[in-house]
Amino acid sequence: MVSTYNIKLQTMSCTMPNFSIDYIKDYQNKIFENIFNFSPYNIHVPIVGDNQEPIILNKVIYNHNVLNLKQELYLNIFHEDNLFVVENNSLNIRSYGKTMNEALNSFQEDFLSLWEEIGLEKKELLSPKACELKDKLSEIVFQSN
């Protein structure tokens, strides 16, 4: 059986699958264990360990803008060069923050900007690569409020 818990991180709605209370306690301990385990060689240090599952977004919320998503958006979170990093490889978005919350909010801002600049633009005004990105975004974003 898969358990999911909805978590609200400032202005972000996300789902973290397979979390039990014991796992959440272990998660907190791992964060404190790994937060000072930085690499001087720019190697990605996972926050929770090798088996960390990505955060899953169902909505992107930034300021008063809401983008409802047709598909879940998977975000990887790790620590690099004394910053938290939130990334989505399929869209090539990588956002940073001094705290995890700052990085998550930065990701939402970056995603919304990408949607406004590429997703809402007419295809004839975009380059071929930008058209591909627009198609990817259109598959993900349901509607904006």
C-alpha positions in Angstrom: 0.0 0.0 0.0 1.3 3.4 -0.9 0.8 6.3 1.5 1.0 9.9 0.4 1.0 13.0 2.5 0.3 16.5 1.1 2.7 19.0 2.5 2.4 22.8 2.1 5.8 24.5 1.9 5.1 28.2 2.0 3.4 28.7 -1.4 4.0 25.2 -2.8 1.7 22.3 -2.9 3.5 19.0 -3.2 3.1 15.3 -2.5 5.8 13.1 -1.0 4.9 9.4 -1.6 5.7 6.5 0.7 6.3 8.5 3.8 5.5 7.0 7.2 6.0 8.8 10.5 9.2 6.8 11.2 10.5 7.8 7.8 9.8 11.5 8.4 11.8 11.2 11.7 14.6 9.5 9.8 14.3 12.1 7.0 14.8 14.9 9.6 17.8 13.1 11.1 19.3 12.6 7.6 18.9 16.3 6.8 20.9 17.2 9.9 23.4 14.5 9.2 24.0 15.6 5.6 23.6 19.3 5.8 27.2 19.8 6.8 28.5 17.0 4.6 29.5 19.3 1.7 31.9 18.4 -1.1 34.6 20.9 -2.1 34.6 19.2 -5.5 31.1 20.3 -6.5 29.7 16.8 -6.1 26.0 16.6 -5.5 25.3 15.5 -1.9 21.7 14.2 -1.5 19.9 15.6 1.4 18.3 12.4 2.6 20.5 9.7 1.2 20.7 7.5 -1.8 17.1 6.5 -1.8 15.5 9.9 -1.6 12.4 10.2 -3.6 11.7 13.4 -5.6 9.1 15.9 -4.5 6.1 15.8 -6.7 4.2 19.0 -7.6 0.6 19.0 -8.6 0.4 22.9 -8.8 2.9 25.7 -9.2 2.0 28.7 -7.1 4.1 31.8 -7.1 2.8 35.2 -5.7 -0.9 35.2 -6.8 -0.4 33.0 -9.9 -1.5 29.4 -9.9 -0.7 26.9 -12.6 -2.6 23.6 -12.3 -0.7 20.7 -13.8 -2.0 17.9 -15.9 1.0 15.7 -15.0 2.9 15.5 -11.8 6.2 17.4 -11.9 9.1 15.6 -10.2 11.7 17.7 -8.5 15.1 16.6 -7.2 16.5 18.4 -4.2 20.1 18.3 -3.1 22.7 20.5 -1.5 25.6 21.9 -3.6 28.1 24.7 -2.9 26.4 25.7 0.4 23.1 26.1 -1.4 19.9 24.0 -1.8 19.2 23.1 -5.4 15.8 22.1 -6.8 15.8 20.8 -10.4 13.7 19.2 -13.0 15.8 17.6 -15.7 13.1 17.2 -18.3 12.6 21.0 -18.5 16.2 21.9 -17.7 15.2 24.0 -14.7 17.7 24.3 -11.9 16.9 26.8 -9.0 18.9 27.7 -6.0 18.3 29.0 -2.5 20.0 29.4 0.9 17.2 27.4 2.4 15.2 24.5 0.9 12.1 26.8 1.0 13.9 29.5 -1.0 15.1 27.0 -3.6 11.5 25.7 -3.9 10.1 29.2 -4.3 12.8 30.0 -6.8 11.9 26.9 -8.8 8.2 28.0 -8.9 9.2 31.5 -10.0 11.4 30.0 -12.8 8.7 27.6 -13.9 6.1 30.4 -14.0 8.5 32.7 -16.0 9.2 29.9 -18.5 5.5 29.3 -18.9 4.8 33.0 -19.4 7.7 33.5 -21.9 7.5 30.3 -23.8 4.3 28.4 -23.0 2.0 31.3 -23.8 3.9 32.6 -26.8 2.8 32.0 -30.4 4.8 29.2 -32.0 5.6 31.2 -35.1 7.6 33.6 -32.9 9.7 30.8 -31.3 12.8 29.0 -32.4 12.5 25.3 -33.1 14.0 24.4 -29.6 11.7 26.9 -27.9 8.7 25.2 -29.8 9.8 21.8 -28.4 9.9 23.3 -24.9 6.5 24.9 -25.5 5.1 21.5 -26.4 6.5 20.0 -23.2 5.1 22.8 -21.1 1.7 22.4 -22.8 1.7 18.7 -21.9 2.3 19.6 -18.2 0.2 22.8 -17.6 -3.5 22.4 -17.4 -4.6 26.0 -16.9 -3.5 29.1 -15.2 -5.7 31.2 -12.9 
